[in-house]
Structure formats: C-alpha cells, structure tokens
Amino acid sequence: MILTMSLPMLPPELSSSPLRAVPHQRVDGAARLVYRGDADGRTRLADLYQRAPCRVLFPDVDAGQPPQAVMLTTSGGLTGGDRLSLQIEAGAGCTLTATTQAAEKLYRALPGDAPTRIDIGLRVGDGAWAEWLAQETILFDRSQLRRSLSADVAGSGRLLAVESLVFGRTAMGERYDSGTLHDAWRIRCDGRLMWADTLRLGGDVAAARAQPFGFGTAHACATLVYVGADASALLAPLRERLAVLGGGVAATCIERVLIVRVLADDAPAMRAAVRIAAGALRAMAGGLPVRLPKVWDC
Amino acid sequence: MTTARPHMVSCSLTMGIDPLVPHVADAAVDAAAAADATYRLLVWTSPSYPIGAFSYSHGLEWAVEQGRVVDVATLVDYIAAVIERGGGWVDGVLFAHAYRAAAGDDEAALDDVAELANAFRASSETALEARQQGAAFLLVTRKAWPHPQLDAFAQRHADVAIAHCVTMALACAAHRVALHAALHAYLHSVAANLVSAGVRLVPLGQTDGQHALAQLRGVVARATDAALTTALDDLGTGSPQLELCSMHHETQYTRLFRS
C-alpha cells in the first residue's frame, strides 16, 4: 500500500522500473573520537561514539608511529541522501593518526536525491600533532557529493590532512561524466579562518574537467594541507622532494598553512605523489616515519 | 548627456504643474548622483588608480613560460578560466556579498566576508595580489574619496590587509555605486589587467590585446550575472591548473610579475 501510494511521486523513469520503485534506504553514520593526554603524557582515547555504518578500528602500530584510528564505512559505499559525520579531536599534547581503511566509493545518486554529505571536523589542541590521512574517494558516474573538511588548530598544534578524488577508475573502464561535486576545506587557527578552498563541478563534469586550465588529462587529484608555525620553513625542502613528480604537483605556503596540490592521470600516480608529499611532511615536521599507515599498503 | 536632459525637463515643467516639481527635482538629483557614481567607478577601475595592479599576472607568467599561452586565443582561454572558474570568479562572488553587507550597514556580515576573502586564496602570490591591492585601494580611496564607512572598516581591520574585492565593494556601496555596474566594472578590470600582462609577456601587439578584451566581453557579462545569484555556500572553483600555474610561478627563475 505504501509502495503504490509512493509511486506517483517518483520521476517517470523510476516508476517504470519495478526494481527501482523503492527508494534507497539512506545511511546516517557518525563517528566521534576524543583523545586526551594522560598524566604520563601518553595519548589516550577519552571518548568514542560510533553509529553505523561508521566503524572505527584501533590497530596496533609499528614503533615510532602515533596511535592510530582507522575509519571504515560498513555499507561498502555511499549514494545520494547518505550522510557521514566524522569528528576527531586531539587534545593538548596528543599525537595521533586517523586514516580510512579503504577508498570511499560514491555511487550513482537517483534523480531527486539529495547529495551525499560527508562532514569531517578536526580539532587539534595546543602542542598536539594530528594527521588525517584519508584514502581516495572514487566518484562514480552520476554521483553527487558535498563534502566539507573543517579543522581548527589551537596554539602550537600541528595538523597534516590529505583528501583525494578519483574521477572513475579508468583502468576498470569506469567513467565520471556527469554528477555534482562540492569539496570544501576550511582551516582555522585559534578560531580565525586561515585558508578556504572549494572544488566545485557540476552537470557535464567530463566537459567541465576538460575546459582550458581545468584538469587536462588528470583523472585524479589530491590536496594536502600542513598547519604549523614551521610551515614556511618546510616549503623549500618539501619542494625538493616533490621535484621528481613533475608539473602536476606544486606547493605553496600562506602564513602557517602549507598546501600541496596534485593532479595525476590516474589513481596510482596520485597515490604515489601523496605518499611522497605526506611522507616527507610527517618526517620533516613530525619526526615520524616516512611510511604511511599500513592500511595504505593493503 | 544624462545630466543635461533631466535638468532641461525640470526647467520646462516647474512653471505649471506643481505636483511634478519634487519628482522632477529628484530626477535631476538622481541623474547627478548617477553621474557621480559612474565617475567614481571609472576612477577606481582605471589602470591609473595606484594599487599596483600592473605588477600581478595571477599565474599567467608561468603559463606563458610553459608555452600554454602563446596567442590571443590561449590568452582568452586563460583569462576566461580565471573569471568563470578561478580566482576571478571567487572575487566576483565575494564582491557581491561584501557589497550587500556594506550597503545594509551590516558590519559583522561584512567582516565575515572579509575573513573569507582573505582565506579563499589558492597560493601565497595570489593572496599577496589580493591583499596588497586591497590595502592600497583602501588607503588611497580613504584619502581621495573619504567616507566614514571606509574609515570604520579600516579601524576594524587595522592589523590586516583585506582583499581588493572586499575593499572596492565596500567603497562602491558606501558611495552609492550600483552593484551590478560595480561588479561588472570590477570583473572587467580583472580581465583588462590580465590582458595587459599577457600583451607584455607573450608578447602581443596592442591591437591583439584589444581583440582579447573584445572576446572576453561575454565572459565578463555572464560572470557578473552569475556572481550576483551565487550563495557563499555554493562558491567554488574548477580550474586546478590555474592554481598550479600560480604555485609554480613562485619558483620561476626569471619573473617580471609578483604573481
């Protein structure tokens, strides 16, 4: 009864297909992690909340690596109307790495669907070191993504954050020809907005990417941000490490925010560039191993 | 011409029809105000306005160095990308929002736009480009075209240079320059400045530069209209190769321009 009543409200192309007559069940996942330093100065998980399909794993880490939180989405991908919210707080003096277990897949949204929403909030306390090393988000044809990454870094806290996008896995014959993408960064230091950026594509996204001075032959892109008082001092040595990667990779520094942009022909090339840039920054700025968390090698 | 006509009309009508007098007098005042506004806009968007625009290429110098911009067609491509999908587009939308906040005398909203405008920069050189010109614009405009709103803004932001799109939008709102014309002129000045840079860098003949500017007429007009209806939450760019040009320019060996 409910089904038949809902049918007239669906667009004609959907109501004609019995397999798609029932709207997708939407997910509304969330994870919140709060870390605090204990009396001995060690980083401890002080609060954890998770709501399906968000799950957080805490793997053992190799010597020299910070405590690690690995986010995963048990739904195996996201589509129109789905929502995820990830909030990670590193209290004063904490050291931690947050990453994702695998690439996030953004599947085709149905006509009339709201965009998939992913909101990532990072809070870094005074003297803390926090990393958000997300693996790539793969955009399938007709996906709709609205993502925001908002970070607030206090005092002498430092943050290394990475997000990347793959416009269809070309080696698997996937194409990302139409859809919407709104991918926003907002970086604050002690509450003051320091850097804002939004990548925005819509409609015929293949044509939009092919516009002059758009994406050229790139099917993958990444943005890395490092926030810290030493950001400008790291720019020159970082550029030396990036030189081998060619013209699709460049870095700049605006006050205490260092930004690396990557355009690459495919996902493997983009990941290789991210490994070099993120590895160099975590080694130079954090005294950490160049090697990224193990999930990056799975 | 626009000033003379209403004045003549008012002379011929004030004799007989009393109810029309205030209306006609208003029209004359409006026309004079419109002329004043046009004059200000021409001054503020002139290359002779001393804000240092000539020293910025918005990454174009690297695109020329790389052989990506070699003629009128590729110069137009570069500038259209800036204005439709790059830093020029960002500035256009921010201009509209800053203007509305200033016209509504909403200092908190204006300061929020100012903070976003300073942060919404793809590279250190385009940040310098926006902030240095913004500070210079505010400084010279407060002296030559003083207004209490400009002074109040300068006092609130005494320690930080605010992007050009915001300080010019503020001046336009304070001095009653209409938003559409102001934004259209602002985006034209962005295009014209990059044409001038391209003419020097490629190099191109002066007439080629004017061909480029003529071809950009529709781009500037459409971006003006689109910027007026774009919410801040929906502001974004889609030209990462422009950003790479600007970043690579920072390490370009021989440079004429600061961006």
Interface residues (C-beta under 8 A of the other chain):
Chain A: H182 D183 A184 R186 I187 R192 L193 M194 W195 A196 D197 T198 L199 R200 L201 A208 R209 Q211 P212 F213 G214 F215 G216 A218 C221 R239 G247 G248 A250 A251 T252 C253 I254 I259 R261 L263
Chain B: A63 Q66 R68 T74 D77 Y78 A80 A81 R85 G86 E115 L116 N118 A119 F120 R121 A122 S123 S124 E125 A127 D234 L235 G236 T237 G238 S239 P240 Q241 L242 E243 L244 C245 S246 M247 H248 E250 T251
